[in-house]
C-alpha cells in the first residue's frame, strides 16, 4: 500500500469517527432536552445507594412513578437543588410505620425493599401514622431513613405529582457506577 493511500484511509477513518461522535452527541443532547435532564444528589439521605454529588439522568416524560422509583422534585438549580427520594406509596394507599418493629406497611402489607436501606427506621417525624396518601400525591422516604427529611415530616409531607421533575433512570456520575437500585 502506498503512503498516500494510508494517509487517505486515516483521514477517512477520522472523518467517519468524528461524524459518528457528533451524531451520538446530537442524539444525547436531543434526548436530554426533550425527554430527560439531570439532577444532583445533595446530602446523605439516599445512602448507601446514592451519595452526595452523584448525578442522575431523570426522565421527564413519565406518568405516575411506581413503588421503589427514585424521583427528583424541584427545579434543580443552584438556588433550588432537586429533592431526591424514593416512592414508598401512591395516591389512595394507607401507609403505616411501626417504629418498634421498624416495619413499613402499605395497605396492610409489609413493604418489600429490593434496594439497600442504611439502618432500621428509628427516627420519627411529626406525621401521625397510619396515614392515607391523597390522590395525585406520593409518599417518599430516603434510603438513609435516620438521616432523611421526607414524608414523615410535615415540612415535606406528601409530594404532588405535578411537583415531580422526573424519575431517575441511571446514575451518570461518578462514571462506571450507573446502577441506582
C-alpha positions as CSV (number, residue, x, y, z in Angstrom):
1,X,0.0,0.0,0.0
2,X,1.3,3.4,-0.9
3,X,2.0,6.1,1.6
4,X,-0.8,8.4,0.1
5,X,-3.4,5.6,0.3
6,X,-2.5,5.0,4.0
7,X,-3.0,8.7,4.7
8,X,-6.3,8.7,2.8
9,X,-7.5,5.8,4.9
10,X,-6.5,7.6,8.1
11,X,-8.4,10.7,7.0
12,X,-11.5,8.6,6.0
13,X,-11.4,6.8,9.4
14,X,-11.0,10.0,11.3
15,X,-13.8,11.7,9.3
16,X,-16.1,8.7,10.0
17,X,-15.3,8.7,13.7
18,X,-16.0,12.4,14.0
19,X,-19.3,12.0,12.2
20,X,-20.3,9.2,14.4
21,X,-19.3,11.1,17.5
22,X,-21.2,14.2,16.5
23,X,-24.3,12.1,15.7
24,X,-24.2,10.4,19.1
25,X,-23.7,13.7,20.9
26,X,-26.6,15.2,18.9
27,X,-28.9,12.3,19.9
28,X,-27.9,12.6,23.6
29,X,-28.5,16.3,23.5
30,X,-31.9,15.9,21.9
31,X,-32.8,13.2,24.5
32,X,-31.8,15.4,27.4
33,X,-33.6,18.4,26.1
34,X,-36.9,16.7,25.2
35,X,-37.1,13.6,27.3
36,X,-34.8,14.0,30.2
37,X,-32.5,16.1,32.3
38,X,-30.0,15.7,35.1
39,X,-30.3,16.1,38.8
40,X,-27.7,16.1,41.5
41,X,-27.9,14.3,44.9
42,X,-27.4,16.6,47.8
43,X,-26.6,15.2,51.2
44,X,-26.6,11.7,52.7
45,X,-30.3,10.9,52.8
46,X,-30.1,8.4,49.9
47,X,-27.1,6.5,51.1
48,X,-26.0,3.7,50.6
49,X,-27.5,3.7,47.1
50,X,-26.7,7.3,46.1
51,X,-24.1,9.6,47.6
52,X,-23.7,13.4,47.8
53,X,-22.7,14.8,44.4
54,X,-24.0,11.8,42.4
55,X,-25.5,13.0,39.1
56,X,-28.7,11.2,37.8
57,X,-30.3,11.1,34.5
58,X,-34.1,11.6,35.0
59,X,-36.8,11.1,32.5
60,X,-39.3,13.8,32.4
61,X,-41.9,12.2,30.1
62,X,-43.2,9.7,32.6
63,X,-46.6,9.4,34.2
64,X,-47.2,8.2,37.8
65,X,-44.0,6.9,39.4
66,X,-44.0,3.3,40.6
67,X,-43.2,1.9,44.0
68,X,-39.5,2.0,44.6
69,X,-38.8,4.6,42.0
70,X,-36.3,7.4,42.8
71,X,-37.8,10.8,42.0
72,X,-36.5,14.3,41.7
73,X,-38.6,17.1,43.0
74,X,-37.9,20.7,42.2
75,X,-36.1,22.8,39.6
76,X,-32.6,21.6,40.3
77,X,-30.8,24.9,40.0
78,X,-28.3,26.5,42.4
79,X,-31.0,28.3,44.4
80,X,-33.3,25.2,44.4
81,X,-31.5,21.9,44.3
82,X,-33.5,18.9,43.4
83,X,-35.0,16.9,46.3
84,X,-34.2,13.2,45.6
85,X,-36.2,10.5,47.4
86,X,-37.8,7.0,46.9
87,X,-41.5,6.4,46.3
88,X,-43.0,4.2,49.0
89,X,-46.7,4.8,48.5
90,X,-49.0,6.4,45.9
91,X,-52.4,8.1,46.0
92,X,-55.0,6.2,47.8
93,X,-52.6,4.0,49.7
94,X,-52.5,3.8,53.5
95,X,-49.0,4.0,55.0
96,X,-48.2,2.8,58.5
97,X,-44.8,2.9,60.2
98,X,-44.2,0.9,63.3
99,X,-41.1,2.4,65.0
100,X,-40.9,-0.5,67.5
101,X,-40.6,-3.3,64.8
102,X,-39.1,-0.9,62.2
103,X,-41.7,-2.1,59.6
104,X,-43.4,0.0,57.0
105,X,-46.7,-1.3,55.7
106,X,-48.7,-0.1,52.7
107,X,-52.3,-1.1,52.6
108,X,-51.6,-3.7,55.3
109,X,-48.7,-5.4,53.5
110,X,-45.1,-5.1,54.6
111,X,-43.1,-3.1,52.1
112,X,-40.5,-5.3,50.4
113,X,-37.5,-3.3,49.6
114,X,-35.2,-4.7,46.9
115,X,-32.6,-2.0,47.5
116,X,-30.3,-1.3,50.4
117,X,-31.6,0.7,53.3
118,X,-28.8,2.0,55.6
119,X,-30.4,1.4,59.1
120,X,-33.6,0.3,60.8
121,X,-36.1,3.1,60.8
122,X,-36.0,4.7,64.3
123,X,-36.2,8.5,63.6
124,X,-39.8,9.6,63.9
125,X,-41.2,12.7,62.1
126,X,-44.2,14.7,63.2
127,X,-46.7,12.9,61.0
128,X,-49.0,10.5,62.8
129,X,-49.5,7.0,61.3
130,X,-51.3,5.3,59.7
131,X,-51.9,8.0,57.1
132,X,-53.7,7.9,53.7
133,X,-51.9,9.3,50.7
134,X,-54.1,11.8,48.9
135,X,-54.9,11.2,45.2
136,X,-52.3,12.7,42.8
137,X,-49.6,12.5,45.5
138,X,-46.8,10.1,46.6
139,X,-45.3,9.3,50.0
140,X,-41.5,9.3,49.9
141,X,-38.6,8.2,52.1
142,X,-34.8,8.5,51.9
143,X,-32.8,5.2,51.9
144,X,-30.9,6.5,54.9
145,X,-34.0,6.6,56.9
146,X,-32.5,8.0,60.1
147,X,-30.9,11.0,58.2
148,X,-33.6,11.9,55.8
149,X,-36.1,14.8,55.7
150,X,-39.0,13.1,53.9
151,X,-42.8,12.5,54.0
152,X,-42.6,11.6,57.7
153,X,-42.2,15.3,58.4
154,X,-45.0,17.8,57.8
155,X,-42.4,20.2,56.4
156,X,-42.1,17.9,53.4
157,X,-45.3,15.8,53.6
158,X,-46.9,14.3,50.5
159,X,-45.3,15.2,47.1
160,X,-47.9,16.2,44.5
161,X,-47.4,14.6,41.1
162,X,-47.1,18.0,39.4
163,X,-44.1,18.8,41.6
164,X,-42.1,15.8,40.4
165,X,-39.4,16.8,37.9
166,X,-38.8,13.2,36.8
167,X,-38.0,9.7,37.7
168,X,-34.3,8.6,37.9
169,X,-33.2,6.3,35.0
170,X,-29.5,5.9,35.9
171,X,-26.5,7.5,37.6
172,X,-24.3,9.3,35.1
173,X,-21.6,10.4,37.6
174,X,-19.4,9.0,39.0
175,X,-18.5,7.1,35.8
176,X,-18.7,3.4,36.0
177,X,-21.3,3.4,38.8
178,X,-24.6,3.6,36.9
179,X,-27.0,1.3,38.8
180,X,-29.3,3.2,41.2
181,X,-31.2,0.3,42.9
